[in-house]
Amino acid sequence: MSQDSAAASPETARKLAGRRRREVVAVLLFSGGPIFESSIPLSVFGIDRQDAGVPRYRLLVCAGEEGPLRTTGGLELTAPYGLEAISRAGTVVVPAWRSITSPPPAAALEALRRAHEEGARIVGLCTGAFVLAAAGLLDGRPATTHWMYAPTLAKRYPSVHVDPRELFVDDGDVLTSAGTAAGIDLCLHIVRTDHGSEAAGALARRLVVPPRRSGGQERYLDRSLPEEIGSDPLAEVVAWALEHLHEQFDVETLAARAYMSRRTFDRRFRSLTGSAPLQWLITQRVLQAQRLLETSDYSVDEVAGRCGFRSPVALRGHFRRQLGSSPASYRAAYRARRPQPEPSAGPVAVPMPAPVPETVPPQALPQARRTAAASAVLGPGATSHTAAEPGKPSSDLYASGYTGGRPSLPGQRSAP
């Protein structure tokens, strides 16, 4: 579920400067930005829908650097305002940043810091979180971004409490969202915060989207790790883990294979990926179970055994916690969504029974998989705030069926 924090505490709340207006929304655009993310706040805050019961905002589209601005599709844009217009906004939105490896312009970062100091609400959609982090606005705060870029954000800005599970995170005066469509979720949340559920619902109907989506990014995560790990000695250990998910082993096993103590291994793995190894291992097993439920007729008990869980109870608990449903319900829903073959106009043939797919034995896996394991993107559900550490629950959690609630993030204010 997306995190909705309470309003900022009196100690951290800043009074909106007199020249700023709450109904004025500035959208900061940069060259090389994706057109979809850029258009979301323009559509939500820039169109007059008062006839549908949606309160009107005043939109200021601002260039974050010298123009002309070109989108990822090659379109050329000319923003009507520059950075100076941000001084009038009560809300400043950064839709996306062109490259997570490039530093944003210093002038834009200074404008964002000044806006925040003067009480403006600062919003980062998708990779816009990198701009907010570069400005220092996410230090000590919970935040999210697209799951694929979350480990890079966590590694580059270790003081930011990155949670790649959420669709959006509201920390009062600083808000961030996951990728693409999650930007719509966050913009609707802002309208709901400002004007109530009825106004947000009316806007959602106009946009033909759900007024509030449940769940988080877990269902979209891929099994992978950041490219930075490719040349690291841990790549071999990670590849071995991915090839042996059908076996029962824990993080201590991986640490031993890396010739490291558990504490050193946890620290090294976290510094490379922004993820704790225990949570990564659990979610890899859940993803493997997800694939088997989609592609085979194994029973849930058999799937649990083939994914390294010591019991079906452990599988069911972690599966529900990460994907929001039981394994049996997930399989039924997946098969119901599969397209049916078109009826043939020719002679009707008697179909042969389809063979049940078998899992590929580890020894038959190609070397390419070892390379792919070391060069892909983020491990699903990985977050540096959900895994066991020394002095906390042990790595046997994944096998014991632990299904405790999601822990709160450091620095996260309680939800209202």
C-alpha positions as CSV (number, residue, x, y, z in Angstrom):
1,M,0.0,0.0,0.0
2,S,1.1,3.5,-0.6
3,Q,2.3,5.5,2.3
4,D,0.3,8.5,3.3
5,S,2.0,10.3,6.1
6,A,0.4,12.8,8.5
7,A,1.0,16.4,7.8
8,A,4.4,17.7,8.8
9,S,4.9,18.2,12.5
10,P,5.0,21.8,13.9
11,E,8.8,21.4,14.3
12,T,9.3,20.7,10.5
13,A,6.3,22.4,8.9
14,R,7.2,25.7,7.1
15,K,4.7,28.5,6.6
16,L,4.0,29.2,3.0
17,A,5.7,32.4,2.0
18,G,3.4,35.3,1.2
19,R,4.2,35.5,-2.5
20,R,3.4,31.8,-3.0
21,R,-0.1,30.6,-3.6
22,R,-1.3,27.1,-2.7
23,E,-3.4,26.8,-5.9
24,V,-0.4,27.5,-8.1
25,V,1.4,24.4,-9.3
26,A,4.8,24.8,-11.1
27,V,6.0,21.8,-13.2
28,L,9.7,21.8,-13.8
29,L,10.7,20.3,-17.2
30,F,14.2,19.3,-18.5
31,S,15.5,18.4,-21.9
32,G,15.5,14.6,-22.5
33,G,12.6,13.9,-20.2
34,P,9.9,11.3,-21.1
35,I,6.8,12.8,-22.5
36,F,4.4,10.6,-20.6
37,E,5.6,11.5,-17.1
38,S,5.9,15.2,-18.1
39,S,2.3,15.2,-19.4
40,I,0.7,13.8,-16.2
41,P,0.9,16.9,-14.0
42,L,0.1,19.1,-17.0
43,S,-3.2,17.1,-17.5
44,V,-4.1,16.9,-13.8
45,F,-3.4,20.5,-12.8
46,G,-3.5,22.3,-16.2
47,I,-7.0,21.6,-17.4
48,D,-10.1,23.4,-16.1
49,R,-12.6,20.7,-15.0
50,Q,-14.7,22.8,-12.7
51,D,-17.8,21.7,-14.6
52,A,-17.1,18.2,-13.2
53,G,-16.6,19.4,-9.7
54,V,-12.8,19.5,-9.8
55,P,-11.3,22.6,-8.2
56,R,-9.1,24.6,-10.5
57,Y,-5.3,24.9,-10.1
58,R,-3.1,27.4,-11.9
59,L,-0.4,25.8,-13.8
60,L,3.1,27.2,-14.5
61,V,5.2,25.2,-16.9
62,C,8.8,26.1,-16.1
63,A,12.0,25.2,-18.0
64,G,14.6,23.8,-15.6
65,E,17.4,24.7,-18.0
66,E,18.0,26.6,-21.2
67,G,15.8,25.5,-24.1
68,P,14.6,24.3,-26.4
69,L,13.7,21.2,-24.5
70,R,13.5,17.9,-26.3
71,T,11.6,14.9,-25.1
72,T,12.7,11.3,-25.4
73,G,10.7,11.0,-28.6
74,G,12.4,13.9,-30.2
75,L,9.6,16.4,-29.7
76,E,10.7,20.0,-29.1
77,L,9.1,21.9,-26.3
78,T,9.2,25.6,-25.3
79,A,8.2,26.3,-21.7
80,P,6.4,29.6,-21.2
81,Y,8.2,30.2,-17.8
82,G,11.7,29.9,-16.4
83,L,13.0,29.1,-12.9
84,E,11.9,32.5,-11.6
85,A,8.2,31.5,-11.8
86,I,8.7,28.8,-9.2
87,S,8.8,31.6,-6.6
88,R,5.0,31.9,-6.9
89,A,4.1,28.2,-6.6
90,G,2.8,26.4,-3.5
91,T,3.5,23.0,-5.2
92,V,6.5,22.2,-7.4
93,V,6.5,19.0,-9.4
94,V,9.5,17.4,-11.0
95,P,8.0,14.8,-13.5
96,A,11.2,13.0,-14.3
97,W,14.9,13.4,-14.8
98,R,16.6,12.5,-18.1
99,S,19.4,10.3,-16.6
100,I,20.0,8.9,-13.2
101,T,23.7,9.2,-13.8
102,S,23.7,12.9,-14.7
103,P,23.7,15.7,-12.1
104,P,20.7,18.1,-12.4
105,P,21.5,21.8,-13.1
106,A,22.7,23.7,-10.0
107,A,20.2,26.5,-10.6
108,A,17.3,24.2,-10.6
109,L,18.4,22.5,-7.4
110,E,18.8,25.9,-5.7
111,A,15.3,26.9,-6.9
112,L,13.8,23.7,-5.4
113,R,15.6,24.2,-2.1
114,R,14.4,27.8,-1.8
115,A,10.8,26.7,-2.6
116,H,10.9,24.1,0.1
117,E,12.4,26.5,2.6
118,E,9.5,28.9,1.8
119,G,6.9,26.2,2.6
120,A,6.2,24.9,-0.9
121,R,5.2,21.2,-1.4
122,I,7.8,19.4,-3.5
123,V,6.8,16.4,-5.7
124,G,9.1,14.0,-7.6
125,L,7.5,11.6,-10.1
126,C,9.5,8.5,-11.0
127,T,13.1,9.5,-11.6
128,G,12.3,13.1,-10.4
129,A,13.2,11.6,-7.0
130,F,16.8,11.8,-8.1
131,V,16.5,15.6,-8.6
132,L,14.9,16.0,-5.1
133,A,17.7,13.8,-3.6
134,A,20.4,15.8,-5.3
135,A,18.8,18.9,-3.8
136,G,19.1,17.3,-0.4
137,L,15.3,17.4,0.1
138,L,15.0,13.6,0.7
139,D,17.7,13.4,3.4
140,G,16.4,11.4,6.4
141,R,13.0,10.9,4.6
142,P,11.2,7.9,3.2
143,A,10.9,8.0,-0.6
144,T,10.3,5.8,-3.6
145,T,11.0,5.7,-7.3
146,H,10.7,3.2,-10.1
147,W,11.7,-0.2,-8.7
148,M,14.4,-0.5,-11.4
149,Y,16.2,2.6,-10.2
150,A,15.6,2.2,-6.5
151,P,18.9,0.5,-5.6
152,T,20.8,3.2,-7.4
153,L,18.9,5.9,-5.5
154,A,19.6,4.0,-2.2
155,K,23.3,3.6,-3.0
156,R,24.0,7.1,-4.3
157,Y,22.0,8.8,-1.4
158,P,22.4,6.5,1.6
159,S,20.6,9.0,3.9
160,V,17.4,8.5,1.9
161,H,15.1,5.7,3.2
162,V,14.2,4.2,-0.2
163,D,11.2,1.8,-0.3
164,P,10.8,0.3,-3.8
165,R,7.5,-1.4,-2.8
166,E,5.3,1.7,-2.8
167,L,3.4,3.4,-5.6
168,F,4.0,6.7,-3.8
169,V,5.2,8.1,-0.5
170,D,3.7,11.2,1.1
171,D,6.1,12.6,3.7
172,G,4.1,15.8,4.3
173,D,5.9,18.5,2.3
174,V,7.9,16.2,0.1
175,L,6.3,13.5,-2.0
176,T,7.6,10.9,-4.4
177,S,6.1,8.3,-6.7
178,A,7.1,5.1,-8.6
179,G,7.3,5.0,-12.4
180,T,4.9,6.2,-15.1
181,A,1.3,5.5,-14.1
182,A,2.1,5.8,-10.4
183,G,2.5,9.5,-11.1
184,I,-1.2,9.7,-11.8
185,D,-1.8,8.0,-8.4
186,L,0.3,10.6,-6.6
187,C,-1.3,13.5,-8.4
188,L,-4.8,12.2,-7.5
189,H,-3.6,11.9,-4.0
190,I,-2.6,15.5,-4.0
191,V,-6.0,16.6,-5.2
192,R,-7.6,14.3,-2.6
193,T,-5.4,15.9,0.1
194,D,-6.3,19.5,-1.1
195,H,-10.0,19.1,-1.9
196,G,-11.3,15.8,-0.6
197,S,-12.2,12.4,-2.0
198,E,-15.2,13.7,-4.0
199,A,-13.0,16.0,-6.1
200,A,-10.4,13.3,-6.6
201,G,-13.0,10.8,-7.6
202,A,-14.5,13.2,-10.1
203,L,-11.1,13.8,-11.6
204,A,-10.4,10.0,-11.7
205,R,-13.6,9.5,-13.6
206,R,-12.5,12.2,-16.2
207,L,-9.2,10.5,-16.6
208,V,-10.8,7.0,-16.6
209,V,-8.5,5.7,-13.9
210,P,-9.1,4.2,-10.5
211,P,-9.4,6.9,-7.8
212,R,-7.1,4.9,-5.6
213,R,-5.1,1.8,-6.5
214,S,-4.3,-0.8,-3.9
215,G,-1.0,-2.7,-3.5
216,G,2.4,-1.5,-4.5
217,Q,5.2,-2.2,-7.0
218,E,5.8,-5.7,-5.9
219,R,3.8,-7.3,-8.7
220,Y,5.9,-5.5,-11.3
221,L,9.4,-6.3,-9.9
222,D,11.9,-8.3,-12.0
223,R,14.6,-10.7,-10.7
224,S,17.7,-8.8,-11.2
225,L,20.5,-6.7,-9.7
226,P,22.2,-3.4,-10.6
227,E,24.8,-3.4,-13.3
228,E,27.4,-2.2,-10.8
229,I,27.6,-5.7,-9.3
230,G,28.8,-7.2,-12.6
231,S,32.5,-6.8,-11.9
232,D,32.2,-7.5,-8.2
233,P,33.2,-10.9,-6.6
234,L,29.7,-11.1,-5.2
235,A,28.3,-11.6,-8.8
236,E,29.4,-15.2,-8.6
237,V,27.5,-15.8,-5.4
238,V,24.4,-14.0,-6.7
239,A,24.5,-16.2,-9.8
240,W,24.8,-19.3,-7.7
241,A,21.9,-18.3,-5.6
242,L,19.6,-17.8,-8.6
243,E,20.6,-21.2,-10.0
244,H,19.9,-23.0,-6.8
245,L,16.7,-21.5,-5.6
246,H,15.2,-25.0,-5.5
247,E,17.5,-25.8,-2.7
248,Q,17.1,-24.9,1.0
249,F,19.9,-22.4,1.9
250,D,20.1,-19.2,3.8
251,V,22.1,-16.0,3.8
252,E,24.8,-17.6,6.0
253,T,25.4,-20.0,3.1
254,L,25.8,-17.2,0.7
255,A,28.2,-15.4,3.1
256,A,30.3,-18.6,3.4
257,R,30.5,-18.9,-0.4
258,A,31.7,-15.3,-0.5
259,Y,34.3,-16.1,2.3
260,M,32.8,-13.3,4.4
261,S,31.3,-13.1,7.8
262,R,27.5,-12.6,7.8
263,R,27.9,-9.0,9.0
264,T,30.4,-8.2,6.3
265,F,28.4,-9.9,3.6
266,D,25.2,-8.0,4.6
267,R,27.1,-4.7,4.5
268,R,28.8,-5.5,1.1
269,F,25.6,-6.7,-0.5
270,R,23.6,-3.7,0.7
271,S,26.3,-1.2,-0.4
272,L,26.2,-2.7,-3.9
273,T,22.5,-3.0,-4.4
274,G,20.7,-0.9,-1.9
275,S,19.0,-4.1,-0.7
276,A,19.5,-6.5,2.2
277,P,20.4,-10.1,1.1
278,L,17.7,-11.7,3.2
279,Q,14.8,-9.8,1.6
280,W,16.3,-10.3,-1.8
281,L,16.5,-14.0,-1.3
282,I,12.9,-14.3,-0.1
283,T,11.6,-12.3,-3.0
284,Q,13.6,-14.3,-5.5
285,R,11.9,-17.5,-4.2
286,V,8.5,-15.9,-4.4
287,L,9.2,-14.8,-8.0
288,Q,10.3,-18.4,-8.8
289,A,7.0,-19.6,-7.3
290,Q,5.1,-17.1,-9.4
291,R,6.6,-18.4,-12.6
292,L,5.9,-22.1,-11.7
293,L,2.3,-21.2,-10.8
294,E,2.0,-19.6,-14.3
295,T,3.7,-22.3,-16.3
296,S,3.2,-25.6,-14.6
297,D,0.6,-27.8,-13.0
298,Y,2.6,-28.4,-9.8
299,S,0.5,-28.3,-6.6
300,V,1.2,-25.4,-4.2
301,D,3.0,-27.9,-2.0
302,E,5.3,-29.0,-4.8
303,V,5.9,-25.3,-5.9
304,A,7.0,-24.5,-2.3
305,G,9.5,-27.4,-2.4
306,R,10.9,-26.4,-5.8
307,C,11.4,-22.8,-4.6
308,G,13.4,-23.7,-1.5
309,F,10.7,-23.0,1.0
310,R,10.6,-25.5,3.9
311,S,6.9,-25.6,4.0
312,P,3.8,-24.5,2.0
313,V,2.9,-22.3,4.9
314,A,6.1,-20.3,4.4
315,L,5.4,-19.9,0.7
316,R,1.8,-18.8,1.3
317,G,2.8,-16.2,3.9
318,H,5.5,-14.5,1.8
319,F,3.5,-14.8,-1.4
320,R,0.5,-13.0,0.1
321,R,2.7,-10.4,1.7
322,Q,4.5,-9.6,-1.6
323,L,1.8,-10.1,-4.2
324,G,-1.4,-9.6,-2.2
325,S,-3.0,-13.0,-2.9
326,S,-2.6,-16.6,-2.1
327,P,-0.7,-18.9,-4.6
328,A,-3.9,-20.7,-5.6
329,S,-5.8,-17.4,-6.2
330,Y,-2.9,-16.0,-8.2
331,R,-2.8,-19.1,-10.4
332,A,-6.6,-19.0,-11.0
333,A,-6.5,-15.3,-11.8
334,Y,-3.6,-15.7,-14.2
335,R,-5.2,-18.5,-16.1
336,A,-8.5,-16.6,-16.3
337,R,-6.6,-13.7,-18.0
338,R,-4.8,-15.9,-20.6
339,P,-6.3,-15.3,-24.0
340,Q,-8.2,-18.3,-25.5
341,P,-7.1,-19.6,-28.9
342,E,-9.2,-18.6,-31.9
343,P,-11.6,-21.3,-33.1
344,S,-10.3,-23.0,-36.2
345,A,-12.3,-23.0,-39.5
346,G,-10.7,-26.2,-40.6
347,P,-11.2,-29.8,-39.5
348,V,-11.4,-30.3,-35.8
349,A,-8.3,-32.0,-34.5
350,V,-8.2,-33.9,-31.2
351,P,-5.7,-32.1,-29.0
352,M,-2.9,-34.0,-27.5
353,P,-2.4,-33.6,-23.7
354,A,0.0,-30.7,-23.1
355,P,3.2,-31.8,-21.3
356,V,3.7,-30.4,-17.9
357,P,6.7,-28.1,-17.9
358,E,9.6,-29.3,-15.8
359,T,12.0,-27.0,-14.0
360,V,15.4,-26.9,-15.6
361,P,18.0,-28.6,-13.5
362,P,20.8,-26.3,-12.3
363,Q,23.5,-28.1,-14.3
364,A,21.6,-27.5,-17.5
365,L,21.4,-23.7,-17.1
366,P,23.5,-21.9,-19.7
367,Q,26.4,-19.7,-18.7
368,A,24.5,-16.8,-20.1
369,R,22.2,-16.9,-17.1
370,R,25.2,-16.4,-14.8
371,T,26.1,-13.3,-16.7
372,A,22.5,-12.0,-16.8
373,A,22.2,-12.5,-13.0
374,A,25.1,-10.1,-12.5
375,S,24.1,-7.5,-15.0
376,A,20.4,-7.0,-14.6
377,V,18.5,-4.5,-12.4
378,L,16.8,-4.5,-9.0
379,G,15.9,-7.6,-6.9
380,P,12.2,-7.6,-6.2
381,G,11.0,-6.0,-3.0
382,A,14.5,-5.1,-2.1
383,T,14.7,-2.4,0.5
384,S,17.3,-1.7,3.1
385,H,14.6,-1.3,5.8
386,T,12.8,-4.7,5.6
387,A,15.5,-7.2,6.2
388,A,17.1,-8.8,9.2
389,E,20.3,-7.4,10.6
390,P,22.5,-8.5,13.4
391,G,20.5,-8.6,16.6
392,K,17.2,-8.9,14.7
393,P,15.3,-12.0,13.4
394,S,17.6,-14.5,11.7
395,S,17.7,-15.5,8.1
396,D,15.5,-18.5,8.8
397,L,12.6,-16.2,8.5
398,Y,12.1,-17.1,4.9
399,A,11.8,-20.8,5.8
400,S,9.7,-20.4,9.0
401,G,6.8,-18.8,7.3
402,Y,7.1,-15.4,9.0
403,T,4.4,-13.2,7.8
404,G,4.6,-10.2,10.2
405,G,3.4,-6.8,9.1
406,R,5.5,-4.5,7.1
407,P,7.8,-2.6,9.3
408,S,7.7,1.2,9.4
409,L,10.5,3.0,7.7
410,P,13.0,5.1,9.7
411,G,11.9,8.7,9.6
412,Q,8.4,7.8,8.5
413,R,5.7,9.7,10.3
414,S,2.7,7.7,11.3
415,A,-0.3,7.7,8.9
416,P,-3.4,9.6,10.0
